[in-house]
């Protein structure tokens, strides 16, 4: 056989196996695994390194429309650049339909943004905020048939929330056309009630963002989302779960045989609500929804990862600059936590944090790490086995990982468009040293290729 590239002497890790072999790559595909594969124009020595499927982060926000005066810090170029540095070869951002906009129009607009240089491959979810008869009867079924097989809906936020009837309508379309619905589960009315009470008491600092969204708000919405999905008889993914009570709702549903899946994020594994209590507006750096909880909730989320209640770990990368009036220090946000731009950056830190806190500390094994960061994302969102594994015929999307490298996370390492990381100063063990997309190196030791090779991938089969 003739190969373009051979990766030799590495320890291959998939979601099922750990073994030593060389990998032969041609035309962007893995075409051989074994020993003594022979010479190739490019020989990559992976001695002492783990060779794993490139990370797939299935929950990121890039170049997404924001409230007036607020600008998201990452476009497709900077966001995918950061993803590559963090060992990812694919991300799945969200195309947001704004109220009054057709879903098809939203996708055309968002697709033009993604036409700029991408450093990793991209596939898009749809966010439905205005489920008109045209959207439900024509646009959404047609887009699902074209491969947009995952839909996100919100139970909160003024300009995005759906009521229960609208949620049932979207779920019904998903059931009939075999799509997966992702749910942001927080109760809007309860949040508004609590926010108004806190503001009336002068409790407006960033810390009170968490107080306005207590565990009960998330748990109730999770239960309601699962109940609505049960009524319609369709699968749902509950995203960014932050605590035991919400996790237990998923667990009980699965015990009843319901197709309910769960996702958690690094912020719920290493941050706490006390981070939002930092001096002045520093706490705004940690404002996201659901908010970070307490140490017991961290422990619960690790249990969820160990027990399989959580199928994927995503970053929920939603970046806003801190020292910027169009970001976290927006004038309205200084008046009240309710106006602080909601979200934190994290696409590059996701895999190192999970590896260090999970694998190195003995909470999960290597195979589970690969499943949580790559394989399960590919399977759940209609990309497997083209993506998410190291196997003959799969895309040569690979990360070489130094399991012993010790790194202190600082923002300058992450190469995103933001101006801070909420994980500043966190010591981790294990770091991606080379990211390979379809056989081509796109990042090495923190340096990103100046020739972006990412493509927009349309899924051609059902999620």
DRENDRENVEX-452660 format. One record per residue: x, y, z of N, C-alpha, C, O in turn; residue in three letters. Coordinates in pm, whole numbers, plus 50000, padded with zeros to 5 digits. Layout:
// residues N
XYZXYZXYZXYZALA...
END
This chain:
// residues 463
500834988050000500005000050000500865012550000501965012750056UNK500355023149936501025035949939500235045250029499015046150019UNK500945052150117500295061050213500825075250194501965077450154UNK499955084750225500405098650233501135101150364502145108250368UNK500605095150471501125097450606501035084550685500075076950671UNK502035082150768502005071250864502255077051003503215084451024UNK501385073651098501595076851240502095064051305501395053951308UNK503305064551358503915052251407504245053251556504425064051611UNK504295041451619504795039651756503895045451864504345047351977UNK502655048351831501745053951931500855043351992500735032251940UNK500205046852103499215038352167497835043452127497435054352168UNK497115035652049495815039551997494755037152103494695026452164UNK493915047152124492815045952219491525049252147491385059852086UNK490565039952152489215042552102488255041252220488675039252334UNK486965042452192485985040952299485895026652350485295024152454UNK486505017252276486405003152315487734996552344487774986752418UNK488835001552287490104994352292491275003552321491195015752303UNK492364997352367493675003852377494684994052319494794982852368UNK495424998152216496364988952153497474996952085497315008852057UNK498574990152059499714996351993499694992551845499664980751811UNK499725002351758499744999851614500135012751543500065023651600UNK500545011151419500775022551332499515024951248498715015851228UNK499355037251200498175040951121498625045950985499475054850976UNK498065040150880498345044650745497205053150692496045049150699UNK497535064850640496525074550595496745077750448497865080050404UNK495655077750374495715081850233494445089650200493345085550236UNK494605100850131493485109150087492545112550201491325113050184UNK493125114950319492345119350433491645108450510490935111350607UNK491815095950469491155084650534492175075250598493325074350554UNK491745068350701492555057650760492335045350673491215040550659UNK493405040150615493235028550526493975016250576493815005350519UNK494785017750682495495005950734495905008450878496185019850917UNK495934997750957496504998051092497264985151112496784974351076UNK498444986251168499264974451189500684978451221500924989151278UNK501634969851185503054972651206503774971551073503304965050980UNK504914977851067505754977550947504944981050821504954973650722UNK504274992250828503464996450714504295002050600503815003950489UNK505565004550630506435009350525506605024350528506065030950616UNK507335029850433507595044250431506415051950376505535046450310UNK506415064750404505415074150350506075087750343507045090250414UNK505565096650257506145110050249506185117250384507105124850412UNK505175114850467505165120750600505115109650703504185101650705UNK506135109150790506195099450899506075107151031506925115451062UNK505045104351107504815111051235505115101151347504445090851359UNK506105104351428506495095451538505695098951662505835109851717UNK504855089551707504005091651824504495083851944503715080252032UNK505795081151949506375073852062506025080952193506235093052207UNK505485073452289505145078952419503855086852423503515092552527UNK503115087252312501895095152305500675086152288500765075052236UNK499525091052333498255084752303497755089952169497875101752138UNK497195080852091496655084351959495155082051966494695070651970UNK494385092951968492935091951992492165098851882492715107151809UNK490875095551868490055103151773490025117951810489965121351928UNK490075126451710489985140751738488705143951814487675137651793UNK488795153551903487635157251982486505162751894486755169351794UNK485285159951935484095165751872483335172951983482855166752077UNK483245185951971482505193952070481155197352009481045205851920UNK480125190552057478805191551993477935202652050476725202852026UNK478535211752127477745222752184478625235052196479235237452300UNK478695242852088479445255352089478615266252022477785263451936UNK478855278652062478175290152004479235298951939480145303752006UNK479105301151808480045309351731479255319251647478255315651585UNK479705331851646479115342051559477595342251569476905344251469UNK477085340351688475645339651707475075353551736475705361151809UNK473925356851681473315369851712473125371651861472765362251932UNK473365383851910473295387052051472375399052071471975405451974UNK472035402252197471215414052222471875426752168473085426752145UNK471115437552148471695450052097472875454752180472805455252303UNK473975458252111475165463152179476105452552229477195455752278UNK475715439852218476545428752265477075421052144476345418552049UNK478355417452148478995410352036479685397952088480485398652182UNK479395386552028480065374152066481535375052026481875380451921UNK482405369652111483845371652093484445362951983485495366351928UNK483815351951950484395342851851483525341851727482315339751735UNK484175343451611483555339751486484025325651451484625318851534UNK483755321251330484125307651294485645305851286486155295151320UNK486355316151244487815314551234488445313351371489205303951395UNK488165322551462488815322151592488305310651678489075304551752UNK487015307751669486465296851750486995283251709487315274951794UNK487095280951577487625268051533489135267251551489685256351567UNK489815278651548491245278851579491475274051722492345265751747UNK490695279351815490815275251955490465260451971491095253252047UNK489445256051898489065241951904490225233051863490495222951928UNK490925236751756492055228651709493165228051813493745217551835UNK493455239451877494485239651981494135230052094495025223952154UNK492835228652122492395219852230492225205352192491695197552271UNK492655201552073492595187352035491325183351962491085171451943UNK490515193051921489265190051852489455190551701490245198451649UNK488725181951632488725182151486487355185451429487175186251307UNK486365187351519485035190851473484265197951583484405194651701UNK483445207651544482525214151638481145214851574481005214951452UNK480125215451660478755216851613478155229451677477695228951790UNK478175240551605477565253051653476075253651618475535244651553UNK475445264451663473995265751652473605276951557474075288251569UNK472745273651462472125283551375470855288251444469895280651458UNK470845300951486469745306551564468725313451474469035323151404UNK467505308151476466385315051412465895326051506465495323151619UNK465915338351462465375349251541463885350751514463395347351406UNK463185355951613461735357651599461425365951474462035376351449UNK460445360951398460065367751275460875363751154460615368451043UNK461865355251172462755350951064462415336751025462115328451111UNK462455333850897462245320050855463475311850892464585317150899UNK463275299050914464385290350950465375288950834466585288450855UNK464845288350713465705287350595466555299850580467745299050548UNK465965311450602466705323950594467815324350699468935328750671UNK467505319850821468505319650927469685310850888470845314350912UNK469395299450827470465290250789471315295950677472535294150676UNK470705302650583471465308950475472405319650531473565320450492UNK471885327750623472715338250685473865332150763475005336750753UNK473575321850839474605315750923475625308350838476825308350867UNK475155302150732476075295050644477085304350580478235300450556UNK476675316750552477625326450496478715329750597479865331850559UNK478365330250724479375332650827480365320950834481555322950855UNK479865308950817480715297050824481555295150699482475286950697UNK481265302750594482055301650471483455307450488484345304750407UNK483645315450594484995320350620485875308650663485385297550682UNK487155311050680488095300350709487765293350841487665299750945UNK487605280250836487405271850955488595262550970489035256350873UNK489105261551091490265253051115489885238551143490715229651129UNK488645236151183488145222451204486845220951128486255230851084UNK486395208651113485135206351044483965211151131484055211851253UNK482885214551063481725220551129480455213851077480305211550957UNK479535210651169478165206751133477225214651222477565217651336UNK476065218051172475215227851241473965221651300473295213351238UNK473645225951424472325223851482471425235651441471915246151399UNK470135233751453469165244451433468555248451567468225239751648UNK468395261351591467645266151707466305271751656466275280851574UNK465225266051706463885270651667463345279551778463175275051892UNK463075292151746462485301451843461105306351799460375312151879UNK460765304051673459505309151618458865298151534458945298351411UNK458215288451601457665276851529456335279951461455275275451504UNK456405287751356455225291351279454725279151201455455269351188UNK453505279751149453035268751065453965265750947454145254150910UNK454545276250889455475273850777456725266550824457205257450757UNK457265270550940458455264050993458155249451025458905240550987UNK457045246951095456715233451138456285224551022456605212651019UNK455565230250926455005222050820455895220550699455765210750625UNK456795230150677457585229850554459095230550579459845221550541UNK459525241350644460965243750653461675233250737462685227750693UNK461165230550855461865221150943461915207050885462985200950886UNK460805201450834460915188350771461895187950655462635178250638UNK461905198550573462825198850458464265199350504465125192650446UNK464555207350605465935208550653466405195750721467565191950707UNK465525189050793465895176150851466265166350740467245158950751UNK465475166250633465755157250520467095160450455467725151750396UNK467525173150465468805177050407469985174150500471135176450463UNK469705168950619470785164950708470925173250834471835170750913UNK470065183050855470105190850979469225183851081468075187651105UNK469795173551141469015163651215468995166051366468605157151442UNK469405177751409469365180951552468845195051569469255204351499UNK467915196551664467185209051684467285212651831467065204251918UNK467615225151858467645229651998466475238952024466115247451943UNK465875237052143464815245952188465135250852328465855244252404UNK464595262452362464845268952490463555270052569462495273052515UNK463665267652700462545269552791462675282552868461855285552955UNK463705290452838463915303352902464505313252801464735309652685UNK464745325552845465215337152769464045343752696463255337052628UNK463945356752711462815364452658462565361752510461425359652469UNK463625361952431463455361452286463625347652227463675346152104UNK463725337352311463935323852258463005313352316462855302652257UNK462385315952429461615305652500460405301152417459785309052347UNK460095288252427458875282552372457965278552486458435274352592UNK456665279952467455735274952567455525259952547456025254152450UNK454795253752637454665239152632454025234352502454455224252446UNK453015241452454452385237352329453365238152213453405229152129UNK454155248752208455145250052101456215239152112456655233752010UNK456605235852234457575225052252457005211952200457695204452131UNK455745209152233455115196952183455075196752031455275186251970UNK454815208051969454755208651823456115205651761456205198251662UNK457195211351818458525208551766458895193951788459445187451699UNK458605188851905458885174751934458145165651836458695155551794UNK456935169151801456155160851710456765160651571456825150051507UNK457235172051523457925172351393459185163751400459475156151307UNK459935164951509461145156951525460835141951525461555134051465UNK459755138251592459385124051594459055119051454459515108351413UNK458275126751381457835122151249458975121751148458935113951053UNK459975130151168461045131051067462395126251121463425128151056UNK462385119951239463555113251295464715122851323465845120351282UNK464425133651393465465142851439465565142151590464655137051657UNK466655147351645466875147651790466695161951838467245171351780UNK465915163651946465705176752004466585178352128466585169852218UNK467335189252131468165192952246467405203652324466845212952265UNK467385202452456466575211452537467425218852640468145212652719UNK467335232152637467865240352746466755241152850465755248052831UNK466935233952961465875232053058466065241053181466755237453276UNK465445252753176465325261653291463965268653279463575272853170UNK463255269853391461925275453388461915290653382462395297353474UNK461385296153274461415310653250460665318453357461215328053412UNK459465314653388458655322553481459285322753620459285333153686UNK459805311653665460455311253796461675320353799461915327253898UNK462455320353692463645328953685463235343553690463845351453761UNK462195347253615461735361153617461255365353756461555376253803UNK460505356553819460005359253954461155361654051461145371454126UNK462125352854050463265354054142464125366154109464605372954199UNK464335368753981465135380253941464515393353991465215402054044UNK463245394553973462565406754018462675408554169462875419754217UNK462545397654245462685398454390464105402454430464285410954518UNK465095396454366466485399754399466775414354368467395421254449UNK466345419054253466605432954216465895442654312466435453154346UNK464705439054355463975447854448464695449054582464495458754655UNK465525439054614466285439054738467695444654719468505444554811UNK467985449654598469295455154570470375444854546471555448154548UNK469965432554525470935421754504471155419954354470515411654289UNK472055427954301472215428754156473605424654106473835424753985UNK474515421154195475885417354156475855404054079474875396754087UNK476925400954004476935388653925476625375954005476035366553952UNK477015375754133476765363854214475285359954214474945348154219UNK474405369854207472975367054220472375361254093471215357254092UNK473155360853987472725353153870472425338753911471405333153872UNK473315332853991473095319254037471895317954128471165308154121UNK471675328054214470525327854305469205328854228468175324054276UNK469235334954111468005336154031467695323353954466605322053897UNK468625313953952468455301553877468855289853965469795282753932UNK468175287554078468545276654168468275263054105467655262054000UNK468745252854172468605239154121467155235754089466875229253988UNK466225240154174464815236654152464305241654018463455235153956UNK464805253153972464395258653843464825249453729464075247353634UNK466015244053740466515234853638465835221253649465465215253548UNK465675216353772465055203253792463625203053738463235193653669UNK462845213353772461445213853727461365213753575460555206553517UNK462195221853512462165222553366462625209553302462095205353200UNK463615203053364464075190053313462945179853319462705172553223UNK462255179553432461125170353446460045173253342459485164153283UNK459765186053321458715190053227459115186553084458305181653006UNK460375189053049460845185852914460745170852888460315166652780UNK461135162852985461065148352970459615143852958459295135052878UNK458745149953037457325146253032456725149552896455965141552841UNK457055161152842456535164852711457065155452602456335151752511UNK458345151652613458905142152516458245128552528458055121552429UNK457905124652651457215111952672455825112152610455395102252551UNK455135123452623453805124752563453865122852411453005116252353UNK454875128652349455015128052204455715115152159455605110952044UNK456455108952253457195096552226458355099052129458435093152022UNK459245108152172460415111052090461645113252178461495117852292UNK462835110152130464055112152211464355126852234464015135352153UNK465015129652348465505143152377466875142252443467215132452510UNK467645152652421468935154452488468805166452580468555177652534UNK468965164352711468965175352807470395180452816471285173252861UNK470615192852774471985197952763472415205052890471585209052972UNK473705206652905474405213453015473725211553151473295221053216UNK473655199053193473065195553324474095198553432475275195253418UNK473645204853542474595210253640474495204153780475275207853867UNK473545194853804473305190853943472655177153953472185171553854UNK472635171854075472125158354100470625157354072470185147554012UNK469845167054115468395165854101467965165053955467105157053920UNK468555173253871468245172553728468765159553668468105153353585UNK469945155653712470515143053666469605131353702469415122153622UNK469035131653823468165120853866466885120153783466335109353763UNK466405131553733465255131253643465585123353516464765115553468UNK466785125353464467215117853346467355102953380466935094353303UNK467945100253494468155086353536466815079053549466685067853501UNK465835085253614464545078753632463845076553497463205066353476UNK463975086153408463375084453276463985072653202463275064853139UNK465295071453210465965060453140465605047053203465505036953133UNK465425047053335465005034653401463615030353357463275018453362UNK462795040053312461475036853258461535033353110460505030753048UNK462735033253054462905029452915462755040752817462635038352696UNK462745053252866462595064652776463935068452713464965067652779UNK463935072452586465175076552518465545090952553465375100152473UNK466055092652674466455105852724467955105652747468475096652814UNK468665115352692470115115852699470555128352773469825138252778UNK471745127852831472225138952911473605143652869474435135752822UNK473835156552887475125162952859475505171252980474655177853040UNK476795171053015477305180653112478555187353055478985184052944UNK479115196753131480175205353079481255207253186480995205153304UNK482475211153146483565212853244483245222853354483715221253466UNK482465233253324482175243253427481455237253547481545242453658UNK480735226353525480025219853636480875209453706480455203353805UNK482075207353654483015197853714484115204653794484665198553885UNK484435217353761485575223853830485275237853882486045242953965UNK484195244253838483845257453890482715256153993482025245953996UNK482535266354077481415266554170480775280454170481295289854111UNK479645281254238478945293954248479785304654315479555316554294UNK480755300654396481605310454464482465318354366482895329454397UNK482705312754248483465320254147482705332754104483335342654068UNK481385332354106480605344154070480595354654181480095365754162UNK481145351354298481185360654411482485368854411482705376654504UNK483325367254310484605374354309484385389554308483315394454271UNK485415396754349485305411254371484825418654247485135415154133UNK484045429154274483595437954166482835430354060481945422354090UNK483185432853935482545425953824483295413353781482925407153681UNK484335409553855485085397553819484175385253811484385376253730UNK483155385053897482235373753895481505372053763481015361253732UNK481425383053685480745382253556481435372453461480805367253369UNK482725370053483483455360653398482875346553406483115338353317UNK482115343753511481635330153536480125328953517479535318553548UNK479495339553467478045339353448477715331053324478075334653212UNK477025320153347476525311553240475255304953293474955305553412UNK474525298653203473265292553244473155278253191473385275853072UNK472805268853280472685270153425474005274853486475065273153425UNK473955280753605475175285653667475965274253732475395263753760UNK477255276253757477995266653838477325265153975476765274754027UNK477385253254032476695250354158477695249154272478615257354284UNK477525238954357478405237054471479215224354453479095217454352UNK480055221254552480965209654539480175196554535480615187054470UNK479035195854603478245183654599477695181454458477615170054410UNK477315192254392476845190954254477965186354161477725178454070UNK479175191254184480325186354108480455171154124480605163854026UNK480395166754248480505152354276479415144654203479665134054147UNK478205149954205477095143354138477335142153988477075131753928UNK477855152853927478095152553784479165142153748479065135653644UNK480175140653831481155130153808480495116353817480805107453738UNK479585114553911478855101953919478065099653791478005088453740UNK477455110353739476705109053615477565104653498477115097053412UNK478805109453495479735105153391480135090653409480235083153311UNK480355086553531480765072853559479645062853532479905051653487UNK478425066853560477285057753550476625057753412475715049953387UNK477085066353323476515066853190475255075053178474605074853073UNK474885082253282473725091153274474025102453176473155106753100UNK475265107153180475715116953081476415109552968477345101752990UNK475965112352847476505105752729477665113552668478565107852608UNK477625126852684478645135352624479065146352721478295150452808UNK480305151052704480785163052771481095173152662481945170852575UNK480395184452667480595195252572481055207752647480955208352769UNK481555217452574482045229552641480965239952663481085248252754UNK479895239852582478945250952577479715264152563479395274152628UNK480715263952476481535275752448480625287052401480035286252294UNK480525297452481479675308952449480435321452492480185326752600UNK481365326252409482375335752453481985350452437481505354652331UNK482195357952543482075372552540483315378352607483745373452712UNK483875388552548485035394852608484665400752743483535405152764UNK485635400852835485375406352969485525421552970484595428753003UNK486705426352934487005440552943486495447552817487295452452736UNK485185448052800484595452852676483145456752703482385448952761UNK482765468852662481375473252683480415465352595479205465752616UNK480935458252495480105449252414480155435052467479655425752403UNK480755433252586480865420152646480395420152790479355425852822UNK481175413752877480765412053016480615425253092479845426053188UNK481335435653051481245448553119480295458153049480465470253054UNK479295452652984478255461052923477615469753031477415465053143UNK477305482153000476735491053102475515485353173475395486653295UNK474615478953099473425473253164473795462253261473155460653365UNK474835454653226475275443953315475835448953447475795441953548UNK476365461153445476855467053571475685470553662475845471153784UNK474515472953602473335476253684472685463953745472185464453857UNK472705452853670472065440653720472615428453650472925428853531UNK472735417753726473215405053673472385400253554472895393153468UNK471105404153549470235398853443470695403253303470325396953204UNK471505413853296471945418953167473405415353134473905419253029UNK474065408053222475425403553192475345393253079474585383553092UNK476085394952970476045384952863476305370952918477225368652996UNK475475361852876475355348752938476185338352864475845334552752UNK477255333752925478065323452865479535325252893479985336252926UNK480295314352881481735314652906482465307352794481905298452731UNK483735311052769484525303752670485075290852728485245289652849UNK485335280952641485865268452695486175257552595486505246452636UNK486075260252463486235249452367487615243152372487745231052352UNK488675251052397490025245552400490345238652531491225229952536UNK489655242352637489965236852770489195224052800489545216952895UNK488175220852724487285209552753488045196452770487925189952874UNK488795192452671489465179452676490565178952781490635169052855UNK491445189152791492455188452898491855187753038492385180553123UNK490775194953064490165194553197489595180753225489805175153332UNK488865175153129488265161953152489325151253166489175142053247UNK490405152253088491465142353100492145143253236492345133153303UNK492495155353276493225157153402492365153653522492795146153610UNK491155159053526490285156753641489625143053637489225137653741UNK489505137453518488835124553504489785112753497489775104153585UNK490605112253392491495100753372492625100653473492855090553539UNK493325111853486494495112253573494105109653719494845103253793UNK492955114653759492515112753898491685100153919491135098054027UNK491615091653816491005078553832489495078353834488905068353875UNK488845089053790487385089253792486785082153670485725075953680UNK487465083153556487045076253434488285070253369489405074553397UNK488085060253282489245054453214489415060653076488615069053033UNK490455056553007490775062252876489655060152775489325069252698UNK489075048352775488025045652677486805054552701486185059452606UNK486465056452828485335065152860485645079552820484755086752773UNK486875083652837487285097152794487035099052645486475109252604UNK487445089352565487245090352421485765090552386485325098152299UNK484985082152454483545081952429482915095452460482105100552382UNK483275101152574482645113552619483065125752539482315135452530UNK484245125352480484755137052408484645135852257484825145752186UNK484365123852205484375122252060483335112252010482405116051938UNK483485099552047482695088951984481205090652006480425089551911UNK480795093352129479355094652155478745106552085477575106152045UNK479515117252068479025128851993478765124751848477725128151790UNK479705117451790479555113151652478355103851635477605105051539UNK478175094751729477055085451720475715092551738474765090051664UNK475645101451834474365107751866473925117451756472735119451734UNK474905123751687474545134151592474785130151447474975138751360UNK474765117151420474745112451283476035113851206476015116351085UNK477175112351275478475114151211479345101451214480395101051150UNK478925091551286479715079351307479395069251196478235068251155UNK480385061851146481795060851185482735069651102483965068351111UNK482165078551021483035087750947483885095851044485055098551019UNK483265099751155483935107351259483845099751391483005090851408UNK484725103351484484585098551620485265085551655485095080651766UNK486045079851564486745067551596488005066351510488175073651412UNK488845057151547490015053551466489755039651412489885029651484UNK489395038951284489025026351222489255027551072489305038551018UNK489405016251006489595016150862488365022650795487225018850822UNK488635032250710487575039050638487115051950702486435059950637UNK487455054250829487075066550897487965078050852489095075950806UNK487455090250865488305101850841489505101350937489375097451052UNK490645105450888491855105650971491865118251057492715126951041UNK490895118951147490775129751245491345124651376490725116351443UNK492515129551413493305123251519493945133951606494365144351556UNK494025131151735494785139651825495875131251891495615120351941UNK497085136451890498205130251963498275136952098498325149252107UNK498275128852204498075133852340499235129852429499585118052439UNK499835139652494500895137152592500235135952729499885145952791UNK500085123552776499345121052900500075126153024499455127753129UNK501375128753012502135133053129502475147853131503055152753228UNK502125154953027502495169053022501695177153123500465176153128UNK502385185053203501725193553301501685207853250502695213453208UNK500505213453254500275226753199499405234753296498445229453353UNK499755247253314498865256353385498085264153280498665271153197UNK496765262853283495945269353182495995284453199495725289853307UNK496345291153091496295305753085495625309452953495645301652857UNK495045321252949494275324752830495125324952704494635321452596UNK496365328952714497195330152594497425316752525497775316452407UNK497235305652597497415292452537496245288352447496395279452364UNK495095294752464493875289352409493505294952272492695288952201UNK494075306252234493995311552097492565314452049492275313251930UNK491675318252141490335321952099490225337052083491225344152096UNK489025342052055488825356352037488445363552164488195375552162UNK488405356252274488045362252402489275368752464490365368252407UNK489105374952581490245381052649490455375152788491185380952869UNK489835363752816490025357052944489595342452931488935338752834UNK489975334353028489415320953043488955319353187489655323653278UNK487795313353210487355311053347488215300653419488075298753539UNK489085293953344489935283553402491365288353423492275280253439UNK491575301453424492905307253441493545301953569492955302353677UNK494795296653554495545291853669495265277453707495895272353800UNK494355270653638494055256653669495185247853618495525248353499UNK495755239853705496825230653668496205217653615495345211653680UNK496655213453498496155201053440497335192153400498435196953373UNK497065179253397498025169553348497415162653227496325156953236UNK498125163153115497615157852989497275169152895496495178052930UNK497865168852774497705180252683497815175652538498645167052508UNK497005181152447497135177652305498375184152245498585196152259UNK499185176152177500405181552118500335182251966501155188951902UNK499365175351907499225175951761497785172251724497275161851767UNK497145180651646495785178151601495805176351450496345184651377UNK495205165451404495275161551263493865160251208493055152651261UNK493565167851103492245167751040492355161650902493055166850815UNK491635150650882491685143550755493115141950704493425144350587UNK493995137850797495365134550761496335146150758497535144050739UNK495855158350777496715170150772496825176450912495815177950981UNK498035179950951498255186251080497695200451077498065208550992UNK496785203351171496195216751177496645224451301496515236651305UNK497185217551401497735224251519498825215451577498685203151583UNK499925221751621501035214251680501665222751788502155233851762UNK501665217351909502245224352024501735238752037502505247952064UNK500445240452015499815253452034499835262551914499185272951914UNK500575258851809500615266851687499615261251587499565249151564UNK498815270051528497755265851438498155268751294498755279151265UNK497825259551205498145261251064497505273951011496365277251044UNK498255281050928497725293250866496855290050746496295299150685UNK496735277350711495945273050596494755265050648494825252750654UNK493645271650685492505264550744491925254150649491695256850531UNK491705242250702491275230950620489875226050653489395216450593UNK489215232450750487905227750793486845229250685486905238250602UNK485875220250690484765220350596483445220150672483375215350785UNK482395225450609481055224250665480485210850621480355208150502UNK480165202450718479715188850692478185188250705477645192250809UNK477515183650606476075181350612475845166750640476315158050566UNK475125163950743474825149950779473785144550683472745150750662UNK474055133050626473165127550524472315116250576471525110550501UNK472445112750706471575102550763471065107350897471535117550949UNK470135100250953469405105151069470265104851195471135096251211UNK469985114451283470685114851411470195103651500470665102251613UNK
END
